[in-house]
Every structure is written in C-alpha cells, then in structure tokens.
C-alpha cells in the first residue's frame, strides 16, 4: 500500500510538471481564460440591463463548457497519446507502474487543472466571489464523465494524430449545450447530455437559484453521467490498456 501511494505521488508530481512543460496542455488551459478575457472586454463591456445579464449567463456557460472539453479532451487525450508515441508509458509499465496508477494520476491532474481554469474564468467574467467555490465544484464534478472518456480514448489512440481525430467527438459532445438554441428542438435534449446538467447548474448559480428545487434535475443528470462514465471506465480500461 505504501509503495502504491509512493508511486502514485511520484506520477502526480511528474504529471503536474507536464502541465507547465507540455505546450499542448498549457495552451488548452490558457485558451478558455483568454476567450473569457476577450468576450468580457471586447463584447460585454458596452452592454447594460437585460442584455448584460443575458451575456453574463452566456459567459458562465462558455467558462464551464470550454474548460471541461478543452482540458479533458484535447489536453488529457493528446498527452496520453504523446506518451504512448514516445514510449513513456511502456517505460513506466516496465518499471512496475500499473495502468491504474498512471490513469489515476492523469485524471486527477486533469481535474485539478479544470478547477484552476474554472476559477480563473469565473474571476475574469466578474461573477460574485462568494459563488466561486460552488462554481469550481460544479465544473470539476461535471467534467468527470469527459475526463474518464478522454482517458479511455487516450488508450485507444496510437499517436497524436489519431488522438486529434478522437478528440473531435468529445469536443462536439461537450460543447453541445452552447449550440442548443441554434437547432430546433435541441434545447430540450441538451440539458440531459453529459455536460448539460453541469451547464444548467452553472446558470442556476449565476441566477442565485442553485439551492432551490430547480437544481434537483440537473444535479441528478450530472451524477447519473458520472456513474455511467465510471462504470464504463471500469469495464473497458483493463482491456484497452492490455491491447495497447
């Protein structure tokens, strides 16, 4: 047990350093914050009244969904594929590091990065400071399904090129609530997608209605997707890790 914790801790330290050293992951963490800075200052600066409130809610959605999809899919998936391409994973496994430890470390680092980026985006778009802990918690819990899916796809990907292709479905699925209003009838389906519950909870938080009965359905949807993703991950990762 002690040896397992020591190995996992060493992997966490390595993966945390990779966030700053790996250009792909660093850019994916900085882009959501950059987008929020641009939207808030270039577009939202001159708005007043109802238009400003509506735009503020839109930025809350963008912050949660952009961070979740970009860090989970592009950074996590691509980074695992890069390590496979450079045979880093093979070297670690030969050093008696298990696939479970590697995936746990990578997943925890991804969730930590999502927490930091969500917090930065929340501050950039000027939301009340007292809502920051709840916003970060919503973003982290709501991102778990995408992180688990990206870890599985990272095991499937043979190299960074194939990882780029595999990341597209995750991006589309994660960002789907953003485009819900643009497609007839889709707005009724979007709240039940993997990031739909997270998006609804974020909007309720921004409107001051998070701790009301309106939050029960999106909370249930979010937790249900976390459970489904966890079960799917538990069933599939051993086979994928063995095959690759």
N, C-alpha and C positions, 0 to 999 in steps of 0.2 A: 504493500500500500504506500509506504513511504517513498519507494523507488518510483512508483507510478506518479505520485504527486510531484516529485522532483523533476521527472522528465516532462510532465505537462507544464510545469512552471518554466522550465528552460525553453520549451516550444513557444509559450506565451511571450517570453522576452524576445525571442527571435522574430515572431510574427509582428509584435508591436514595433520593433525597429524597422521591419519591412514597410510599414505604413509610411514612414518618412523617406525610406530609401527607394521604394518602388515607385517609379513615375506614374504608372497606371493607377495604382491605389491612391496616391497622393492627389492626382488630378481629379479622380472620381469623388474624393472627399471635399475638395475645394470648389468644384463646379456648382453644387447646389447653393452654397453660400454666395458665390459670385452671381448666380442667377437672381437670388433674392435681393442682393445689393442693387443690381441693375433694375429689376422691376420696381423696387421700392422708391428709388431715386429718380429714375428716368420716366416712369409711368405714373406712379402713385403720388408723387409729390404735389401735383396740382389739383388733386381730387378733393371734394368736400361732400358732406352729407351722406346720403344713401349710396352714392357711387363709391365713396371712400370706404364705407362699411363693406360693400359687396366685394371690392377689390381686396380688402384686408382678408376676407374669408377665402378668396381665391389664393392668396399667398400662403395662407395656412395649409391649404390642400397641396399646393406646389411643394412647400417645405417638406411635408411628410412623405409625399409620393416620390419626389425626385430623389431625396436622400435614401429612402428604402430601396428603390430599384437600382440606382447607380452604384451604391456601395455594395449591395447584396449581389447583384448580377454581374456587373462589369468588373468590379474590383475583386470580389471573392472568387468568382468563377475563373476569371482570367489569371489571377495569381496562382491558383492551384494548377491550371494548365501550364503556366510558365515553369513551375517547379517540376512538373512531370517532364516537360520538354528538356529541362536541364538535368534531369535525373536526380534532383534533390530529394524527392520523395523516396526513390529507390534506395538512396544512400541512408536516409533516416530509418527506413524499414530494416535495412541490413544492420543498423546499429541498435536493433531490438526496440524500436519505437513503433507502437501499434498504430493501425489506421484510426482507431477510435481516439487516441490521444492527438493525432495530427488534425483530425476533423474537429474535435472539441476545441482545440486551440484556435484554429482558423475561424470557427464560428463565433467564439467568444470575442475575438479581436474585431470581427465584423460588427457585432452588436455594440461593442464599445465605441467603435468609430461612428456608427449610426447615432449613438447617444450624444457624442460630442458635436457632430454635424447638425443634428436636430436642434440642440441647444443654441448653437451659433446662429442658425437660420431664424429661430424664434426671436432672438435678441435683435437681429438685423431688421426684421419686419415690424419691430416696435410693439409687440404684444405685452400685456401686463406681466411684470416679473413674477408675481405670485403664482402664475399659471405654468411657469417653466418646468417644475418637477413633473406635473401631470402630463405635459406635452411630451417630455422626453420619455416618460414611461409608456405612453401611447405609441410613440414611434418605435421603441425597442420591441415591445410585445407584438405590435402589428407587423414588424419586419421579420419575425421568426420564420413564418412559412417561406418567404422568399429566400432567406439565408439557407434554410435546410434544402430547398430545391436547388439553389446555386451550388451547394456543396456536392450534391448528387451529380449535377451536370458537370461539375469540375472533374469528377472521377471518370465521367464518360468521355470528356474532351481529350483528344490525342495531343493537341498542340494549341497554341494561342489563336491560330486562325480558326480552327473548329470551335474554340471557346467563344469567339466573336459571333459566330453563327448561332450557337446555342443560347447566347445571352439575349438574342432578339425576342424570343417568345416570353422570357421573363420580363423584359422591359415593357413589352406591349401589355402583358397581364397586370404588371404593377402600376402602370400609368393609366390603365383603362378608366378609372373614375374621373380623371381630368377631362376626358373627351365624352363623358356621359351625356352632357347636354347637347352635343352636336349630332347625335344619332337618335332618331325617333324610337321611343320605347326602351332605349338602352339605360336611361336614367333609373328605371325601375329594377334593372338587373344589377347595375354597378355596385350598390351597397352590399351585395352578397358575394362579391368577388374577394379574393384573398386580401387585398388592401382596401376593400370597400368599407369594412367595419372600422378600420383604423382612421380612414378619411372622415367618416361620419362622427367619430368620437372627437377628432380634432376640431371639427366645425362646431360641435356642441360646446367644447371647451371655450372656443373663441366667443361664442354667444352667451356664455355664462350658464349653460344648461347641462353641464356634464353630469352633475349629481342629481339628475331627475330621472323619471321613468323612461324618458325618451332615449336614454343611453343603454337601456337593457338589451334591445335587439342588436345594435352594432357591437356591443360588448360580447354578446353570445356568439355572433358571427365570427368575431376576431378569435375568440377562444376555440371555437369549433375548427377553424382553419389551422390554428396552432396544433391542435390534437391530431387532425388528419395528416398534417405535414410530418409530425413526429412519428406517427405510426408508419407512414410510407417510408420515411428515412430509415427507421429501424428494420423494416423488411428488406430494403434494397441495398443499403450501403455495403454490407458484407460481400454480396455477390459482385457489386461493381468494383469494390476495392480488390477483390481476388482476380477478376477478369483483367484488371489494368495493372 
